[in-house]
């Protein structure tokens, strides 16, 4: 059976700030800036959370379906490290506001930035099982940066965003090489969110864990798939992308280890097979569980895909879990994704000054996990709301009433 991603879309938030403005505003060392390979980062406001991001990513996909196809969505999985309740799943809110059938499994899963991949493969296995012929699954990877500690080098990369993927036996975006996958996971305290207001960890350990997992997940993939050659098997590569510089270093290490290439040959391979996947990430930043799938969207929109092309994909989540797997994209992938017009959405974000950005961070701190009763003060960020949301039909948070989150369409 063919199985994979039928449709995909990305929602990148309402506002943006140049990454260099954060370096300058915080007095960070600019000699480190170019290594990030970051242009701008997406910024959320107080009327947003992981629910609104997920719904706003998924709604164009759902709206394009016939009523019959919509009714065949029998599984909704949300992947996030930005949940709003210890027990109640984000999926319940998302399922409701998308108007999906009540004959549906709803749940949420968590494994840092690997969560979106866990949801994808769980959904694909459900489809491939044939337990419900013709069924579809909706997987949503949605995250928001917590109140990042100001004046740290992580701040310019920590962003907001969500990817929605419709999984089915009609994989017009990405057909999985079903079963061609290598995993590598173990316990490590590289990054974590131990409190609602904190993202913390050891960035050096995180980089080492990422590289270790890439090497060993790929090795496990080769053990399962005959005749794999790192350069010849995969026309393109897409990696989990906290920032572009990390991906560039990971590609360099793997191609050194696998092919013993050095110098200009490494850069040429990177420019051809990896760089197209980084275009959107450089304009958005790290979107956690959605990051790999933003890279996939970027690859499809930016690469030369005149025929069938095989993509090697690497997913990593701190803590840690990882997976290297593969699939095929085609010119139909390009046609299908172009309808979502992701670049136009990114171009429509409100560009913040550093002072506006700093103020919005302070506003967002008021909306941490565990709020019981609070209404959104839209006047506090009216410039962003009027520019991006007003009259556009996006879902926004309006209040929390006795812990129950309430939303409306802008």
Long-range contacts (C-beta under 8 A, 24 or more apart in sequence): 1-127, 1-128, 1-130, 1-169, 1-178, 2-169, 2-170, 2-171, 2-175, 3-124, 3-127, 3-128, 3-167, 3-168, 3-169, 3-171, 3-175, 3-176, 3-178, 4-124, 4-167, 4-168, 4-171, 4-173, 4-174, 4-175, 4-176, 4-327, 5-120, 5-165, 5-166, 5-167, 5-171, 5-172, 5-173, 5-174, 6-136, 6-166, 6-167, 6-168, 6-170, 6-171, 6-172, 6-173, 7-61, 7-64, 7-164, 7-165, 7-166, 7-172, 7-173, 7-336, 8-61, 8-163, 8-164, 8-165, 8-166, 8-173, 8-174, 8-293, 8-296, 8-297, 8-337, 8-340, 9-57, 9-58, 9-60, 9-61, 9-163, 9-164, 9-297, 9-340, 9-342, 10-57, 10-161, 10-162, 10-163, 10-280, 10-290, 10-293, 10-294, 10-297, 10-340, 10-342, 10-345, 11-53, 11-56, 11-57, 11-161, 11-162, 11-163, 11-164, 11-345, 12-42, 12-160, 12-161, 12-280, 12-283, 12-284, 12-287, 12-342, 12-345, 12-346, 12-349, 13-42, 13-43, 13-44, 13-48, 13-53, 13-159, 13-160, 13-161, 13-284, 13-349, 14-43, 14-44, 14-45, 14-48, 14-349, 14-350, 14-384, 14-385, 14-387, 14-388, 14-389, 14-394, 15-42, 15-43, 15-44, 15-45, 15-349, 15-350, 15-351, 15-352, 15-357, 15-360, 15-384, 15-388, 16-40, 16-41, 16-42, 16-43, 16-283, 16-346, 16-349, 16-350, 16-351, 16-352, 17-41, 17-43, 17-351, 17-352, 17-354, 17-357, 18-351, 19-156, 19-157, 19-285, 21-353, 21-354, 21-357, 22-155, 22-156, 22-354, 22-357, 23-156, 24-354, 25-354, 25-357, 25-358, 26-150, 26-151, 26-155, 27-151, 28-151, 28-153, 28-156, 32-153, 35-245, 36-156, 36-157, 36-243, 36-244, 36-245, 37-243, 37-244, 37-245, 37-247, 37-248, 37-278, 37-282, 38-156, 38-157, 38-243, 38-244, 38-245, 38-282, 38-285, 39-282, 39-283, 40-282, 40-283, 40-284, 40-285, 41-156, 41-157, 41-158, 41-159, 41-284, 41-285, 42-159, 42-160, 42-161, 42-284, 42-285, 42-287, 42-349, 43-159, 43-160, 43-352, 43-357, 43-360, 44-144, 44-145, 44-160, 44-364, 45-360, 45-363, 45-364, 45-381, 45-384, 45-385, 46-360, 46-363, 46-364, 46-366, 46-367, 46-376, 46-377, 46-380, 46-381, 46-397, 47-376, 47-378, 47-381, 47-385, 47-389, 47-396, 47-397, 47-398, 48-144, 48-160, 48-396, 48-397, 49-82, 49-84, 49-144, 49-367, 49-397, 49-405, 50-78, 50-80, 50-82, 50-83, 50-84, 50-90, 50-142, 50-143, 50-144, 50-162, 51-84, 51-90, 51-93, 51-94, 51-97, 51-142, 51-395, 51-397, 51-405, 51-407, 52-394, 52-395, 52-396, 52-397, 52-407, 53-142, 53-143, 53-144, 53-160, 53-161, 53-162, 54-78, 54-80, 54-90, 54-94, 54-140, 54-142, 54-162, 54-164, 55-93, 55-94, 55-97, 55-98, 55-395, 55-407, 56-162, 56-394, 56-395, 57-140, 57-142, 57-162, 57-163, 57-164, 58-94, 58-98, 58-138, 58-140, 58-164, 59-98, 59-395, 60-340, 61-138, 61-164, 61-166, 62-98, 62-99, 62-100, 62-138, 64-339, 69-136, 70-99, 70-100, 70-101, 71-101, 72-134, 72-135, 72-136, 73-100, 73-101, 73-104, 73-135, 73-136, 73-137, 73-138, 73-166, 74-101, 74-103, 74-104, 74-105, 74-132, 74-135, 74-136, 74-137, 75-104, 75-105, 75-123, 75-126, 75-135, 75-136, 75-137, 75-138, 76-100, 76-104, 76-105, 76-106, 76-107, 76-137, 76-138, 76-140, 77-107, 77-108, 77-109, 77-119, 77-122, 77-123, 77-137, 77-138, 77-139, 77-140, 78-107, 78-108, 78-109, 78-119, 78-139, 78-140, 78-141, 78-142, 79-108, 79-109, 79-110, 79-111, 79-115, 79-116, 79-118, 79-119, 79-139, 79-140, 79-141, 79-142, 79-289, 80-108, 80-110, 80-115, 80-141, 80-142, 80-143, 80-288, 80-289, 81-110, 81-112, 81-113, 81-115, 81-143, 81-193, 81-288, 81-289, 82-142, 82-143, 82-144, 82-146, 82-288, 83-108, 83-110, 83-369, 84-369, 84-405, 85-403, 90-140, 90-142, 91-140, 93-405, 93-407, 94-140, 97-395, 97-407, 98-138, 100-138, 111-317, 111-319, 111-321, 112-191, 112-288, 112-289, 112-317, 112-318, 112-319, 112-320, 112-321, 113-240, 113-242, 113-288, 113-289, 113-291, 113-292, 113-315, 113-316, 113-317, 113-318, 114-240, 114-289, 114-315, 114-316, 114-317, 114-320, 114-321, 114-322, 114-323, 115-141, 115-288, 115-289, 115-317, 116-141, 116-163, 116-165, 116-289, 116-290, 116-292, 116-293, 116-315, 117-292, 117-315, 117-317, 117-323, 117-325, 118-321, 120-165, 120-167, 121-181, 121-323, 121-325, 123-167, 124-167, 124-176, 124-178, 127-167, 127-168, 127-169, 128-169, 128-178, 134-169, 135-168, 136-166, 136-167, 136-168, 137-166, 137-167, 137-168, 138-164, 138-165, 138-166, 138-167, 139-164, 139-165, 139-167, 140-164, 140-165, 141-165, 141-287, 141-288, 141-289, 141-290, 141-293, 142-289, 142-290, 143-287, 143-288, 143-289, 143-290, 145-199, 145-286, 146-193, 146-196, 146-197, 146-198, 146-199, 146-368, 147-197, 147-198, 147-361, 147-364, 147-365, 147-368, 148-199, 148-361, 149-198, 149-199, 149-200, 150-358, 150-361, 153-203, 154-199, 154-203, 156-285, 157-242, 157-243, 157-285, 157-286, 158-199, 158-285, 158-286, 159-284, 159-285, 159-286, 159-287, 160-287, 161-284, 161-287, 161-290, 161-294, 162-287, 162-290, 163-287, 163-290, 163-293, 163-294, 163-297, 165-293, 171-327, 172-332, 172-333, 172-336, 173-300, 173-329, 173-333, 173-336, 173-337, 174-296, 174-311, 174-327, 174-328, 174-329, 174-333, 175-327, 175-328, 176-325, 176-326, 176-327, 177-225, 177-310, 177-325, 177-326, 177-327, 177-328, 179-224, 180-221, 180-224, 180-225, 180-325, 180-326, 181-221, 181-224, 181-323, 181-324, 181-325, 181-326, 182-216, 182-217, 182-218, 182-219, 182-220, 182-221, 182-222, 182-223, 182-224, 182-323, 182-324, 182-325, 183-217, 183-220, 183-321, 183-322, 183-323, 184-212, 184-213, 184-216, 184-217, 184-219, 184-220, 184-322, 184-323, 185-213, 185-320, 185-321, 185-322, 186-320, 187-319, 187-320, 188-318, 188-319, 188-320, 189-319, 190-318, 190-319, 190-320, 191-318, 191-319, 192-318, 192-319, 196-368, 196-369, 196-370, 197-365, 197-368, 201-318, 206-318, 207-246, 207-249, 209-316, 209-318, 209-320, 210-240, 210-246, 210-250, 210-316, 211-249, 211-250, 211-253, 213-316, 213-320, 213-322, 214-239, 214-250, 214-253, 214-254, 214-314, 214-316, 214-322, 214-324, 215-253, 215-254, 215-257, 216-322, 217-314, 217-322, 217-323, 217-324, 218-254, 218-258, 218-314, 218-324, 220-324, 221-324, 221-325, 221-326, 225-326, 230-254, 230-255, 230-258, 230-259, 231-255, 231-258, 231-259, 231-269, 233-310, 233-312, 233-326, 234-273, 234-310, 234-311, 234-312, 234-326, 235-273, 235-309, 235-310, 235-311, 236-273, 236-274, 236-276, 236-277, 236-299, 236-303, 236-309, 236-310, 236-311, 236-312, 236-329, 237-273, 237-274, 237-277, 237-311, 237-312, 237-313, 237-314, 238-274, 238-277, 238-292, 238-295, 238-296, 238-298, 238-299, 238-311, 238-312, 238-313, 238-314, 239-274, 239-277, 239-292, 239-295, 239-313, 239-314, 240-291, 240-292, 240-295, 240-314, 240-315, 240-316, 240-317, 241-277, 241-278, 241-281, 241-286, 241-291, 241-292, 241-294, 241-295, 242-286, 242-291, 243-281, 243-285, 243-286, 244-278, 244-281, 244-282, 247-274, 247-277, 247-278, 248-274, 250-314, 276-302, 276-303, 277-302, 277-303, 280-342, 280-343, 280-346, 283-346, 284-346, 289-317, 297-337, 297-340, 297-342, 299-329, 300-329, 300-333, 300-334, 300-337, 301-334, 301-337, 301-338, 301-342, 301-343, 305-329, 305-330, 305-331, 305-333, 305-334, 306-331, 307-331, 348-388, 349-388, 350-383, 350-384, 350-387, 350-388, 352-384, 356-383, 360-384, 371-400, 371-403, 372-400, 372-402, 372-403, 373-400, 373-401, 373-402, 374-399, 374-400, 375-399, 385-410
